[in-house]
Amino acid sequence: MPPGRPHIRGTLTPFLYPLLASNVTQGVRSSWIAVSSIRRRTESTTVESSVPSYEQDSHLNPPPTDYSRTIFADRATVTFRAGSGGHGCISFIREKYIAAGPANGGDGGTGGSVYIQAVRGETSLHKLARRGIMKAGRGKNGQGKTRGGERGDDLIIQVPVGTTIREIERVDPDAEEESRVEIEAGGEYGINKNGPYKWSREKWLLYPAITSEDIASAEFPSLPRARKSPLLASQAQAPISLDLAVPMERPILLAAGAVGGLGNPHFVTKAAPRPKFCTKGSTGVSITLELELKLLADVGLVGLPNAGKSTLLRAMSNSRARVGNWAFTTLQPNIGTVVIDNHRDRPLFALNFETGEPRTNFTIADIPGLVQDAHLDKGLGISFLRHVERAGVLAFVVDLNAGDAVEALKALWREVGEYERMKIQEEKDAADPLVEWSPITNRQENIIINTSPDFSSPLAPHTPSIAGKPWFVVATKADLPGTKENFEGLKVYLDEISKGNTPHPSGQGQAWDKTVQAVPVSAINGHGVDQIRDWIIHLLGGFTGEMDPLMNQYNESLSIDRVFYAQDIKGSIAYARANVKTGILTQDEFDKIEGGLKKVFGEWEEGRFQPAPGDEDIHTANERRLGEIIGTHVAGKLHTGRSRNDQVATDMRMWLRDELDLIEEHLIDLLKVIARRAEQDIDYIMPSYTHLQRAQPVRWSQWLLSYATAFESDLARLRFTKSNVNKLPLGCGAVAGNAFGIDRVQMAKELGFEGLIMNSMSAVGDRDFVVEVLQCASTIGSHLSRWAEDLIIYSSLEFGYVRLADAYTTGSSLMPQKKNSDSLELLRGKSGRVFGAMTGLMMSIKGIPSTYNKDLQESLQPMLDTVKTLKDSLQIAARALATATVYPDKMRAALSPDMLATDLAEYLVRKGVPFRETHHLAGKMVALAEDEKKGMDELTIEQFQGVDKRFGDDVLSVFDYERSVELKDTTGGTSRRAILEQLQALKKTLGGR
C-alpha cells in the first residue's frame, strides 16, 4: 500500500477508511510502508524471501487507493416519461393601421419521444439504475405570427445487447381523461359535450389581460377531441415485453411524445373573431420498466473466494477490478473487455457474433466467489449463481496453492449443479398453472395461478442449461512451488471427462461433451493469460474452420459459372491428356478420367447433375462428381499443377469465344437484312434530318446504309476482340507457372486456341479480354440505340414513314388505339444496361493488385448478362427491320421545296456565282416564299429575277427531288449509282453471304 494509509487498530480492512488517515503523522506513515510491503501477499515464487518478486503497486497488484467502486448493475427499474406538449399561443396581429388584428397564435410543439436501442459496447445497466426517472424534453410553447413551438428533445436509451424489458406500470393521462369523459357522457364519445364551457385551468389558457368578468361571461367552445401523435402507430405495443437479443441499427419507440396545444386561431368563430384563449399541451405518457441483462458476459469467471479471479480479470483486460486476499472482495460482478481487434493492423483473430458481424472484443465477468452450500443461498450464493447462469462460457478458476484442485472444481460444479436442479424443479412447478382446490367436499374449483413473466421467471427465451455451456478451467498461482503436481492431477481428471470415462462433475445429463482444457497461469505476473484468450476465442467460434453460411452464399459462384460446364470438362480432359506426357497420369488413369468427365457432361446436358452443398463453383462441382464416379484417388490427380485461377480464365475464354461466334453471326444477319432492304427500297426518297430538323432529300436506302457502316465497323472490332480472347492461359497454375513441364502448346491446339498467354501472372490476373468484349458490346449497343431511336420517331403517327409488325409492338392497357414500339424502346434501354456492365467491371478491377484476386469473380455476371443482352438485341433488331412496312408516300409527302434551297444555291454556282453569294441569294428566296405563303416552286420567274437577274428561265427545274438526290453522285452519296456502290462494298465485307 502507498504511504498515507496507516493501520487502524480494531479494523480488519483499514483501506476502506481512507479519511481516517488525514491526521496521521509522517512517522506513522513510514512505519506503515514497511508493514505493508510484507503483508501484500504471502505467496511468492521465491520461498526464501518474504518480499514478493513482482513489482510493487503494479496494475495486477494495485494499492488500496486503486480500488475503485464497482459500477456494475444487471438490473434496473426506471420510469421513463415522454415529453409533454407545449401550450398553444394567444396572439393577434399588431400593425400600425390594424387596430384589432385577427388571431395568429401558433400551436405548441410536440413533446420528445422515448426510444430504446441495444448496442455493442454497453455491458451494464448502472447508468439507468442510478437515474430512477428519465424524461424526454417538453415541447416548446407556440409563438406569435402563427409560429409553432419546437419539438421537445427525444430520449434515446442505450442498453447492452441481451437486455430484457418488462413493463410494470403505465400512466397515460390522455387515455384516462378519454375514459372518464366517455363514462360521464353515457358511453358515447362526444354526447352532451356541447358548450358553453367555463374556464378550466387544466384545459385552457387565457389571455393575460382578460378580466374575471370576461371569464364569467365568455362562451368557451367545445374542447377538441384529444389528439394523438402519428408516431403512436410505430410505438411498441403495451404492455411492453422485449428481448433485445441482437444489436439494433434503429431504436425502438417506447413512448411517443404528447401533442402540443392549439393556438387561438383554431377557435375563431363569427361570434368570437378574436378568441382570447387557447388549449394547453397534452401530458406525456409515463412508463415504468424493469430491465435485466439476459447475458451477463461472454465469459464468466467462477471460483471459490480468493481464488484470484479479480487479478485474472485485470491481467486479461484493462479493468480496475478490486483485489485482495480476503473472501468476498466483490459482492457483484466486475466486467472487463478483452480487445482482439484494435483497428490498427490486422485483427488478432477472425471472430464473428452469431449475427455474422465481426467481433472486435469479448467480455469477461468476475463473478463473486461461491462457498459451500451456495445453492442454499449461503454467502449470497443464489445471487452469485444467477450470474453463472447468464454467462456464455464458464471459466472455473481454481487456486493451485489452496488444496486439491480437483476437489475444488468438483465443489464448484456441485453448487452449480444443485442450483440448476433447483431451477429445473421450479420450471416444472411453473409449467402446471392449475391448482385443484375444494373448499366443499362435493365441489372442485380450478384456480389459475398467474404465471406472467417476472425476474424469477425471466422474460427472455429459455437459456441453455449451465451444464450444457462450454467450459474450461483456469489454474491460478501456478508460479508457486508445489503446484505442478496439483495441476497434473487436474489435467488427468479433465482428460477423463473429455473422453467420457468420468461423469460430468455437474451430475447433469446432456452436458457439454467437447474437450475440456486446463490453463495454468500466474495472473499476478501476467503469465499464461494469452492462452486463456486463445481458448476463449476457440470456444466462442474462432478457429473452427467453418465458414459463415452467409459467407458461403456470398462466396459461391456455381449459380453463375455453371454455364461453363462444357468448357470446364473439355479443358480438364485436355489437361489430363497433357499430364499423361508429364508422367503424372498413366494412360489407364487418363482413360478413367476422360470417361468419368464425359459422364459428368452427360448429366449436365440431360439436366440430371445435382450440385452438392460444398460445391463452391463449377470446377469443384465437376471434380467432386468425377471423384464419386471413378473414385477420389484417381480424380484427385487431375488438379495436379493446376489452379482454379488458370482454370476459370480458360473456361471464360473458351465460352466467350463460342459466344462471340454467335454474336458475329447475329450481327452479319442484321447487316444482311439492312442490305436487302436498302436494295429493295432504293427508290424511296425521304427527308434527312440534322438537329432533328428537316435538311435535304435522301434515299431511304442511304439512311439504312448509314447504320450498316456503323455495324460494319462493329463487326471488324468484334473479330479483332475475338482474336485477343482466343489465347490459352491454362498451364500457368495459381500464379508462377506449372512445375511438371506440361505442354501448353499441345493443349492450345486441342482446345482450339490461336496462341498462348506468355506470362503466368498476366494469364491468371487478366480480365482485359472481358473488358474488351464489354466495350465492343457497348459500341454495338450505342449504334443499336440510335438506330432504334430513329425508327421510333419514324414509326410515330407524326411521321408515319415506317410501321413495325405486330410481333414487335404492344398495345396500351387503357388506350385501344395505341401501338407502342416496345421492341425498339427495349433496344434503346438495354444499351444502358450494357454500358453499366462495362463501367461497373472497370471500376471493380481498376484498383486491385496484380494477379488473381477474388474481385475478378465479379467479371462473370456482367460478361454473361452482356453477351445474352447483345445476342437478343441483335436478333430483335434484324427481325423488326425485316418485317417492318415502309410508306414511301408518307416520306414523299414530308418533302418540301425549301429543302432544295441548297440546290438553288448550287444552281447559281454552276453559273459562276461564288457560293457565299449564292447562299445569301437562296436565303432571300426562302424568305420571299415565306412572306408570300407559297412554296418556293410556286414563285414566278419574275420574282426570282427580281431578287437576282442571274436566275434564268430554267430555275424552276431545280425543284425536283429525284434530280436532287441523283446530283449527289460521288462515292458515299445518295444517287442510285452511289447507293449500289455502297451495297457492293457491304456485300464484299459479308463475304458474299
C-alpha positions, 0 to 999 in steps of 0.5 A, a space after each residue: 500500500 502507498 504511504 498515507 494509509 496507516 493501520 487502524 487498530 480494531 479494523 480488519 480492512 483499514 483501506 476502506 477508511 481512507 479519511 481516517 488517515 488525514 491526521 496521521 503523522 509522517 512517522 506513522 506513515 513510514 512505519 506503515 510502508 514497511 508493514 505493508 510491503 510484507 503483508 501484500 501477499 504471502 505467496 511468492 515464487 521465491 520461498 526464501 524471501 518474504 518480499 514478493 518478486 513482482 513489482 510493487 503497486 503494479 496494475 495486477 497488484 494495485 494499492 488500496 487507493 486503486 480500488 475503485 467502486 464497482 459500477 456494475 448493475 444487471 438490473 434496473 427499474 426506471 420510469 421513463 416519461 415522454 415529453 409533454 406538449 407545449 401550450 398553444 399561443 394567444 396572439 393577434 396581429 399588431 400593425 400600425 393601421 390594424 387596430 384589432 388584428 385577427 388571431 395568429 397564435 401558433 400551436 405548441 410543439 410536440 413533446 420528445 419521444 422515448 426510444 430504446 436501442 441495444 448496442 455493442 459496447 454497453 455491458 451494464 445497466 448502472 447508468 439507468 439504475 442510478 437515474 430512477 426517472 428519465 424524461 424526454 424534453 417538453 415541447 416548446 410553447 407556440 409563438 406569435 405570427 402563427 409560429 409553432 413551438 419546437 419539438 421537445 428533445 427525444 430520449 434515446 436509451 442505450 442498453 447492452 445487447 441481451 437486455 430484457 424489458 418488462 413493463 410494470 406500470 403505465 400512466 397515460 393521462 390522455 387515455 384516462 381523461 378519454 375514459 372518464 369523459 366517455 363514462 360521464 357522457 353515457 358511453 358515447 364519445 362526444 354526447 352532451 359535450 356541447 358548450 358553453 364551457 367555463 374556464 378550466 385551468 387544466 384545459 385552457 389558457 387565457 389571455 393575460 389581460 382578460 378580466 374575471 368578468 370576461 371569464 364569467 361571461 365568455 362562451 368557451 367552445 367545445 374542447 377538441 377531441 384529444 389528439 394523438 401523435 402519428 408516431 403512436 402507430 410505430 410505438 411498441 405495443 403495451 404492455 411492453 415485453 422485449 428481448 433485445 437479443 441482437 444489436 439494433 441499427 434503429 431504436 425502438 419507440 417506447 413512448 411517443 411524445 404528447 401533442 402540443 396545444 392549439 393556438 387561438 386561431 383554431 377557435 375563431 368563430 363569427 361570434 368570437 373573431 378574436 378568441 382570447 384563449 387557447 388549449 394547453 399541451 397534452 401530458 406525456 405518457 409515463 412508463 415504468 420498466 424493469 430491465 435485466 441483462 439476459 447475458 451477463 458476459 461472454 465469459 464468466 469467471 467462477 471460483 471459490 473466494 480468493 481464488 484470484 479471479 479479480 487479478 485474472 480479470 485485470 491481467 486479461 483486460 484493462 479493468 480496475 477490478 478490486 483485489 485482495 486476499 480476503 473472501 468476498 472482495 466483490 459482492 457483484 460482478 466486475 466486467 472487463 473487455 478483452 480487445 482482439 481487434 484494435 483497428 490498427 493492423 490486422 485483427 488478432 483473430 477472425 471472430 464473428 457474433 452469431 449475427 455474422 458481424 465481426 467481433 472486435 472484443 469479448 467480455 469477461 465477468 468476475 463473478 463473486 466467489 461461491 462457498 459451500 452450500 451456495 445453492 442454499 443461498 449461503 454467502 449470497 450464493 443464489 445471487 452469485 449463481 444467477 450470474 453463472 447462469 447468464 454467462 456464455 462460457 464458464 471459466 472455473 478458476 481454481 487456486 493451485 496453492 489452496 488444496 486439491 484442485 480437483 476437489 475444488 472444481 468438483 465443489 464448484 460444479 456441485 453448487 452449480 449443479 444443485 442450483 440448476 436442479 433447483 431451477 429445473 424443479 421450479 420450471 416444472 412447478 411453473 409449467 402446471 398453472 392449475 391448482 385443484 382446490 375444494 373448499 366443499 367436499 362435493 365441489 372442485 374449483 380450478 384456480 389459475 395461478 398467474 404465471 406472467 413473466 417476472 425476474 424469477 421467471 425471466 422474460 427472455 427465451 429459455 437459456 441453455 442449461 449451465 451444464 450444457 455451456 462450454 467450459 474450461 478451467 483456469 489454474 491460478 498461482 501456478 508460479 508457486 512451488 508445489 503446484 505442478 503436481 496439483 495441476 497434473 492431477 487436474 489435467 488427468 481428471 479433465 482428460 477423463 471427462 473429455 473422453 467420457 470415462 468420468 461423469 460430468 462433475 455437474 451430475 447433469 445429463 446432456 452436458 457439454 461433451 467437447 474437450 475440456 482444457 486446463 490453463 495454468 497461469 500466474 495472473 499476478 505476473 501476467 503469465 499464461 493469460 494469452 492462452 486463456 484468450 486463445 481458448 476463449 476465442 476457440 470456444 466462442 467460434 474462432 478457429 473452427 474452420 467453418 465458414 459463415 453460411 452467409 459467407 458461403 452464399 456470398 462466396 459461391 459462384 456455381 449459380 453463375 459459372 455453371 454455364 461453363 460446364 462444357 468448357 470446364 470438362 473439355 479443358 480438364 480432359 485436355 489437361 489430363 491428356 497433357 499430364 499423361 506426357 508429364 508422367 503424372 497420369 498413366 494412360 489407364 488413369 487418363 482413360 478413367 478420367 476422360 470417361 468419368 468427365 464425359 459422364 459428368 457432361 452427360 448429366 449436365 446436358 440431360 439436366 440430371 447433375 445435382 450440385 452438392 452443398 460444398 460445391 463452391 463453383 463449377 470446377 469443384 462441382 465437376 471434380 467432386 462428381 468425377 471423384 464419386 464416379 471413378 473414385 477420389 484417388 484417381 480424380 484427385 490427380 487431375 488438379 495436379 499443377 493446376 489452379 482454379 485461377 488458370 482454370 476459370 480464365 480458360 473456361 471464360 475464354 473458351 465460352 466467350 469465344 463460342 459466344 462471340 461466334 454467335 454474336 458475329 453471326 447475329 450481327 452479319 444477319 442484321 447487316 444482311 437484312 439492312 442490305 436487302 432492304 436498302 436494295 429493295 427500297 432504293 427508290 424511296 426518297 425521304 427527308 434527312 434530318 440534322 438537329 432533328 430538323 428537316 435538311 435535304 432529300 435522301 434515299 431511304 436506302 442511304 439512311 439504312 446504309 448509314 447504320 450498316 457502316 456503323 455495324 460494319 465497323 462493329 463487326 471488324 472490332 468484334 473479330 479483332 476482340 475475338 482474336 485477343 480472347 482466343 489465347 490459352 492461359 491454362 498451364 500457368 497454375 495459381 500464379 508462377 507457372 506449372 512445375 511438371 513441364 506440361 505442354 501448353 502448346 499441345 493443349 492450345 491446339 486441342 482446345 482450339 486456341 490461336 496462341 498462348 498467354 506468355 506470362 503466368 501472372 498476366 494469364 491468371 490476373 487478366 480480365 482485359 479480354 472481358 473488358 474488351 468484349 464489354 466495350 465492343 458490346 457497348 459500341 454495338 449497343 450505342 449504334 443499336 440505340 440510335 438506330 432504334 431511336 430513329 425508327 421510333 420517331 419514324 414509326 410515330 403517327 407524326 411521321 408515319 414513314 415506317 410501321 413495325 409488325 405486330 410481333 414487335 409492338 404492344 398495345 396500351 392497357 387503357 388506350 385501344 388505339 395505341 401501338 407502342 414500339 416496345 421492341 425498339 424502346 427495349 433496344 434503346 434501354 438495354 444499351 444502358 444496361 450494357 454500358 453499366 456492365 462495362 463501367 461497373 467491371 472497370 471500376 471493380 478491377 481498376 484498383 486491385 493488385 496484380 494477379 488473381 484476386 477474388 474481385 475478378 469473380 465479379 467479371 462473370 455476371 456482367 460478361 454473361 448478362 452482356 453477351 445474352 443482352 447483345 445476342 437478343 438485341 441483335 436478333 430483335 433488331 434484324 427481325 423488326 427491320 425485316 418485317 417492318 412496312 415502309 410508306 414511301 408516300 408518307 416520306 414523299 409527302 414530308 418533302 418540301 421545296 425549301 429543302 432544295 434551297 441548297 440546290 438553288 444555291 448550287 444552281 447559281 454556282 454552276 453559273 459562276 456565282 461564288 457560293 457565299 453569294 449564292 447562299 445569301 441569294 437562296 436565303 432571300 428566296 426562302 424568305 420571299 416564299 415565306 412572306 408570300 405563303 407559297 412554296 418556293 416552286 410556286 414563285 414566278 420567274 419574275 420574282 426570282 429575277 427580281 431578287 437576282 437577274 442571274 436566275 434564268 428561265 430554267 430555275 424552276 427545274 431545280 425543284 425536283 427531288 429525284 434530280 436532287 438526290 441523283 446530283 449527289 453522285 460521288 462515292 458515299 452519296 445518295 444517287 442510285 449509282 452511289 447507293 449500289 456502290 455502297 451495297 457492293 462494298 457491304 456485300 464484299 465485307 459479308 463475304 458474299 453471304 
